[in-house]
Structures are given as C-alpha cells and as structure tokens.
Amino acid sequence: MNRCRESAHRAVALVHLDEGNPAEALRQYEVYRRLLHAELGLPPSQRFRGLIAPLLGRPLDAVTSG
C-alpha cells in the first residue's frame, strides 16, 4: 500500500465531513500532510488544501505553512 496516496486520505476526510465531523477530517488532513512532508518534502495538493481550508477559517495559502 502506498501510504502517500492522497486520494485515499482525501476520501477518508470526505467521509468525516459527510458525517458532520470536521475535527476528524482536519485530523486526517494533518496526518497526511505530515506523512507527505516527511516522505517527499511536499505539501498536499491544492485540491486537498481547498477541501480543508474552510475548516480553518483562514486563506488557503495559510494551510501550507508548517
């Protein structure tokens, strides 16, 4: 299994959002963000960041920091 496969992590986050659980969606994003950074030194895609940005109440670009 490819642990860095974004589509799988994004699907899990979407399930959490569909179930009304934004905290778990945000946690899933953070798990993936840290994994991707550690493995490849990359941020999540614009698509995934766009999904999560409204949960943070700040602009999309601010999500990529850290």
N, CA, C and O atoms as CSV, one atom per row, in Angstrom:
chain,resi,resn,atom,element,x,y,z
A,1,MET,N,N,0.837,-1.193,0.000
A,1,MET,CA,C,0.000,0.000,0.000
A,1,MET,C,C,0.872,1.244,0.000
A,1,MET,O,O,1.843,1.324,0.753
A,2,ASN,N,N,0.539,2.194,-0.824
A,2,ASN,CA,C,1.260,3.452,-0.878
A,2,ASN,C,C,0.673,4.405,0.163
A,2,ASN,O,O,-0.436,4.912,-0.008
A,3,ARG,N,N,1.411,4.642,1.228
A,3,ARG,CA,C,0.920,5.485,2.328
A,3,ARG,C,C,0.738,6.935,1.916
A,3,ARG,O,O,0.034,7.688,2.589
A,4,CYS,N,N,1.368,7.334,0.815
A,4,CYS,CA,C,1.284,8.719,0.358
A,4,CYS,C,C,0.200,8.937,-0.693
A,4,CYS,O,O,0.148,9.998,-1.314
A,5,ARG,N,N,-0.651,7.962,-0.896
A,5,ARG,CA,C,-1.716,8.099,-1.907
A,5,ARG,C,C,-2.768,9.080,-1.395
A,5,ARG,O,O,-3.564,8.767,-0.510
A,6,GLU,N,N,-2.743,10.267,-1.975
A,6,GLU,CA,C,-3.609,11.333,-1.478
A,6,GLU,C,C,-5.089,11.013,-1.628
A,6,GLU,O,O,-5.884,11.358,-0.755
A,7,SER,N,N,-5.466,10.367,-2.707
A,7,SER,CA,C,-6.893,10.115,-2.934
A,7,SER,C,C,-7.513,9.316,-1.792
A,7,SER,O,O,-8.674,9.536,-1.445
A,8,ALA,N,N,-6.763,8.403,-1.212
A,8,ALA,CA,C,-7.285,7.615,-0.087
A,8,ALA,C,C,-7.464,8.488,1.149
A,8,ALA,O,O,-8.486,8.395,1.829
A,9,HIS,N,N,-6.493,9.325,1.441
A,9,HIS,CA,C,-6.592,10.209,2.606
A,9,HIS,C,C,-7.715,11.230,2.414
A,9,HIS,O,O,-8.459,11.534,3.346
A,10,ARG,N,N,-7.824,11.751,1.198
A,10,ARG,CA,C,-8.887,12.711,0.910
A,10,ARG,C,C,-10.258,12.061,1.046
A,10,ARG,O,O,-11.192,12.685,1.549
A,11,ALA,N,N,-10.387,10.813,0.601
A,11,ALA,CA,C,-11.664,10.097,0.716
A,11,ALA,C,C,-12.062,9.927,2.178
A,11,ALA,O,O,-13.231,10.090,2.528
A,12,VAL,N,N,-11.106,9.603,3.023
A,12,VAL,CA,C,-11.387,9.465,4.459
A,12,VAL,C,C,-11.845,10.811,5.025
A,12,VAL,O,O,-12.808,10.872,5.790
A,13,ALA,N,N,-11.155,11.882,4.648
A,13,ALA,CA,C,-11.549,13.216,5.126
A,13,ALA,C,C,-12.953,13.556,4.657
A,13,ALA,O,O,-13.737,14.125,5.417
A,14,LEU,N,N,-13.283,13.216,3.413
A,14,LEU,CA,C,-14.630,13.486,2.898
A,14,LEU,C,C,-15.702,12.701,3.644
A,14,LEU,O,O,-16.791,13.221,3.890
A,15,VAL,N,N,-15.409,11.474,3.999
A,15,VAL,CA,C,-16.354,10.676,4.790
A,15,VAL,C,C,-16.612,11.368,6.126
A,15,VAL,O,O,-17.759,11.481,6.560
A,16,HIS,N,N,-15.558,11.824,6.768
A,16,HIS,CA,C,-15.729,12.532,8.047
A,16,HIS,C,C,-16.567,13.792,7.866
A,16,HIS,O,O,-17.435,14.086,8.687
A,17,LEU,N,N,-16.308,14.534,6.794
A,17,LEU,CA,C,-17.100,15.737,6.547
A,17,LEU,C,C,-18.560,15.386,6.284
A,17,LEU,O,O,-19.461,16.058,6.787
A,18,ASP,N,N,-18.796,14.350,5.510
A,18,ASP,CA,C,-20.166,13.924,5.222
A,18,ASP,C,C,-20.903,13.490,6.490
A,18,ASP,O,O,-22.123,13.624,6.583
A,19,GLU,N,N,-20.160,12.975,7.455
A,19,GLU,CA,C,-20.751,12.550,8.721
A,19,GLU,C,C,-20.844,13.696,9.731
A,19,GLU,O,O,-21.251,13.492,10.875
A,20,GLY,N,N,-20.467,14.892,9.303
A,20,GLY,CA,C,-20.558,16.057,10.189
A,20,GLY,C,C,-19.468,16.101,11.232
A,20,GLY,O,O,-19.679,16.620,12.328
A,21,ASN,N,N,-18.299,15.563,10.907
A,21,ASN,CA,C,-17.205,15.518,11.865
A,21,ASN,C,C,-15.978,16.233,11.300
A,21,ASN,O,O,-15.016,15.584,10.888
A,22,PRO,N,N,-16.008,17.568,11.279
A,22,PRO,CA,C,-14.890,18.312,10.700
A,22,PRO,C,C,-13.576,18.137,11.465
A,22,PRO,O,O,-12.503,18.220,10.867
A,23,ALA,N,N,-13.642,17.901,12.754
A,23,ALA,CA,C,-12.411,17.714,13.531
A,23,ALA,C,C,-11.640,16.489,13.046
A,23,ALA,O,O,-10.414,16.528,12.947
A,24,GLU,N,N,-12.346,15.409,12.746
A,24,GLU,CA,C,-11.675,14.204,12.247
A,24,GLU,C,C,-11.174,14.399,10.819
A,24,GLU,O,O,-10.132,13.858,10.449
A,25,ALA,N,N,-11.905,15.164,10.017
A,25,ALA,CA,C,-11.444,15.474,8.665
A,25,ALA,C,C,-10.137,16.266,8.737
A,25,ALA,O,O,-9.192,16.005,7.992
A,26,LEU,N,N,-10.106,17.220,9.631
A,26,LEU,CA,C,-8.899,18.022,9.818
A,26,LEU,C,C,-7.746,17.169,10.347
A,26,LEU,O,O,-6.599,17.352,9.940
A,27,ARG,N,N,-8.045,16.252,11.240
A,27,ARG,CA,C,-7.012,15.356,11.771
A,27,ARG,C,C,-6.451,14.483,10.648
A,27,ARG,O,O,-5.240,14.280,10.567
A,28,GLN,N,N,-7.320,13.970,9.791
A,28,GLN,CA,C,-6.862,13.142,8.672
A,28,GLN,C,C,-5.963,13.941,7.737
A,28,GLN,O,O,-4.938,13.442,7.273
A,29,TYR,N,N,-6.350,15.173,7.468
A,29,TYR,CA,C,-5.521,16.045,6.637
A,29,TYR,C,C,-4.142,16.225,7.259
A,29,TYR,O,O,-3.126,16.128,6.570
A,30,GLU,N,N,-4.109,16.482,8.542
A,30,GLU,CA,C,-2.840,16.717,9.233
A,30,GLU,C,C,-1.963,15.464,9.225
A,30,GLU,O,O,-0.750,15.562,9.039
A,31,VAL,N,N,-2.554,14.306,9.421
A,31,VAL,CA,C,-1.804,13.041,9.340
A,31,VAL,C,C,-1.157,12.933,7.956
A,31,VAL,O,O,0.030,12.631,7.836
A,32,TYR,N,N,-1.949,13.181,6.924
A,32,TYR,CA,C,-1.425,13.084,5.568
A,32,TYR,C,C,-0.374,14.157,5.295
A,32,TYR,O,O,0.660,13.868,4.693
A,33,ARG,N,N,-0.625,15.386,5.729
A,33,ARG,CA,C,0.316,16.477,5.499
A,33,ARG,C,C,1.681,16.154,6.092
A,33,ARG,O,O,2.708,16.354,5.445
A,34,ARG,N,N,1.688,15.657,7.313
A,34,ARG,CA,C,2.958,15.316,7.962
A,34,ARG,C,C,3.648,14.142,7.266
A,34,ARG,O,O,4.866,14.156,7.084
A,35,LEU,N,N,2.889,13.149,6.887
A,35,LEU,CA,C,3.447,11.987,6.196
A,35,LEU,C,C,4.079,12.397,4.865
A,35,LEU,O,O,5.211,12.017,4.566
A,36,LEU,N,N,3.349,13.168,4.078
A,36,LEU,CA,C,3.831,13.589,2.774
A,36,LEU,C,C,5.080,14.460,2.906
A,36,LEU,O,O,6.023,14.340,2.123
A,37,HIS,N,N,5.069,15.331,3.902
A,37,HIS,CA,C,6.243,16.180,4.126
A,37,HIS,C,C,7.452,15.335,4.528
A,37,HIS,O,O,8.556,15.557,4.030
A,38,ALA,N,N,7.254,14.382,5.414
A,38,ALA,CA,C,8.357,13.533,5.874
A,38,ALA,C,C,8.893,12.638,4.758
A,38,ALA,O,O,10.104,12.451,4.637
A,39,GLU,N,N,7.992,12.087,3.944
A,39,GLU,CA,C,8.398,11.138,2.907
A,39,GLU,C,C,8.949,11.821,1.658
A,39,GLU,O,O,9.939,11.365,1.086
A,40,LEU,N,N,8.314,12.910,1.236
A,40,LEU,CA,C,8.660,13.515,-0.050
A,40,LEU,C,C,9.000,14.998,0.017
A,40,LEU,O,O,9.448,15.579,-0.972
A,41,GLY,N,N,8.791,15.613,1.179
A,41,GLY,CA,C,9.060,17.039,1.308
A,41,GLY,C,C,8.080,17.911,0.537
A,41,GLY,O,O,8.418,19.022,0.131
A,42,LEU,N,N,6.860,17.406,0.336
A,42,LEU,CA,C,5.846,18.115,-0.435
A,42,LEU,C,C,4.620,18.436,0.411
A,42,LEU,O,O,4.353,17.761,1.405
A,43,PRO,N,N,3.880,19.462,0.018
A,43,PRO,CA,C,2.596,19.731,0.676
A,43,PRO,C,C,1.488,18.940,-0.023
A,43,PRO,O,O,1.682,18.465,-1.141
A,44,PRO,N,N,0.338,18.796,0.619
A,44,PRO,CA,C,-0.822,18.197,-0.054
A,44,PRO,C,C,-1.214,19.041,-1.272
A,44,PRO,O,O,-0.826,20.203,-1.391
A,45,SER,N,N,-1.975,18.445,-2.154
A,45,SER,CA,C,-2.397,19.135,-3.374
A,45,SER,C,C,-3.316,20.318,-3.050
A,45,SER,O,O,-3.881,20.431,-1.962
A,46,GLN,N,N,-3.429,21.177,-4.039
A,46,GLN,CA,C,-4.349,22.314,-3.937
A,46,GLN,C,C,-5.775,21.815,-3.687
A,46,GLN,O,O,-6.538,22.444,-2.954
A,47,ARG,N,N,-6.121,20.702,-4.291
A,47,ARG,CA,C,-7.475,20.139,-4.133
A,47,ARG,C,C,-7.746,19.758,-2.681
A,47,ARG,O,O,-8.803,20.081,-2.138
A,48,PHE,N,N,-6.793,19.072,-2.055
A,48,PHE,CA,C,-6.977,18.658,-0.659
A,48,PHE,C,C,-6.947,19.874,0.261
A,48,PHE,O,O,-7.752,19.977,1.187
A,49,ARG,N,N,-6.024,20.791,0.007
A,49,ARG,CA,C,-5.959,22.007,0.822
A,49,ARG,C,C,-7.239,22.819,0.694
A,49,ARG,O,O,-7.710,23.412,1.664
A,50,GLY,N,N,-7.800,22.842,-0.516
A,50,GLY,CA,C,-9.054,23.566,-0.725
A,50,GLY,C,C,-10.220,22.951,0.028
A,50,GLY,O,O,-11.128,23.658,0.466
A,51,LEU,N,N,-10.194,21.643,0.176
A,51,LEU,CA,C,-11.228,20.942,0.930
A,51,LEU,C,C,-11.167,21.312,2.418
A,51,LEU,O,O,-12.198,21.448,3.076
A,52,ILE,N,N,-9.960,21.469,2.929
A,52,ILE,CA,C,-9.751,21.696,4.358
A,52,ILE,C,C,-9.757,23.171,4.749
A,52,ILE,O,O,-10.118,23.508,5.877
A,53,ALA,N,N,-9.365,24.045,3.841
A,53,ALA,CA,C,-9.237,25.472,4.160
A,53,ALA,C,C,-10.473,26.080,4.834
A,53,ALA,O,O,-10.312,26.845,5.785
A,54,PRO,N,N,-11.691,25.777,4.389
A,54,PRO,CA,C,-12.855,26.369,5.058
A,54,PRO,C,C,-12.989,25.969,6.530
A,54,PRO,O,O,-13.606,26.687,7.317
A,55,LEU,N,N,-12.422,24.846,6.892
A,55,LEU,CA,C,-12.489,24.405,8.288
A,55,LEU,C,C,-11.581,25.228,9.184
A,55,LEU,O,O,-11.773,25.274,10.399
A,56,LEU,N,N,-10.599,25.873,8.588
A,56,LEU,CA,C,-9.610,26.612,9.367
A,56,LEU,C,C,-9.953,28.078,9.535
A,56,LEU,O,O,-9.417,28.747,10.417
A,57,GLY,N,N,-10.848,28.582,8.690
A,57,GLY,CA,C,-11.230,29.972,8.802
A,57,GLY,C,C,-10.116,30.922,8.433
A,57,GLY,O,O,-10.040,32.034,8.956
A,58,ARG,N,N,-9.240,30.482,7.522
A,58,ARG,CA,C,-8.162,31.345,7.042
A,58,ARG,C,C,-7.904,31.003,5.581
A,58,ARG,O,O,-8.360,29.970,5.092
A,59,PRO,N,N,-7.171,31.872,4.882
A,59,PRO,CA,C,-6.948,31.641,3.455
A,59,PRO,C,C,-6.218,30.335,3.164
A,59,PRO,O,O,-5.463,29.829,3.993
A,60,LEU,N,N,-6.458,29.807,1.980
A,60,LEU,CA,C,-5.874,28.546,1.540
A,60,LEU,C,C,-4.355,28.544,1.673
A,60,LEU,O,O,-3.785,27.545,2.113
A,61,ASP,N,N,-3.691,29.623,1.311
A,61,ASP,CA,C,-2.235,29.659,1.378
A,61,ASP,C,C,-1.702,29.470,2.783
A,61,ASP,O,O,-0.592,28.964,2.954
A,62,ALA,N,N,-2.460,29.860,3.789
A,62,ALA,CA,C,-2.028,29.701,5.177
A,62,ALA,C,C,-1.998,28.244,5.590
A,62,ALA,O,O,-1.316,27.896,6.554
A,63,VAL,N,N,-2.715,27.387,4.891
A,63,VAL,CA,C,-2.771,25.965,5.230
A,63,VAL,C,C,-1.443,25.295,4.949
A,63,VAL,O,O,-1.124,24.293,5.588
A,64,THR,N,N,-0.658,25.810,4.018
A,64,THR,CA,C,0.570,25.144,3.607
A,64,THR,C,C,1.732,25.383,4.555
A,64,THR,O,O,2.760,24.717,4.430
A,65,SER,N,N,1.611,26.291,5.483
A,65,SER,CA,C,2.722,26.561,6.394
A,65,SER,C,C,2.941,25.412,7.348
A,65,SER,O,O,2.023,24.659,7.672
A,66,GLY,N,N,4.186,25.292,7.794
A,66,GLY,CA,C,4.489,24.277,8.804
A,66,GLY,C,C,5.077,23.116,8.230
A,66,GLY,O,O,5.393,22.165,8.946
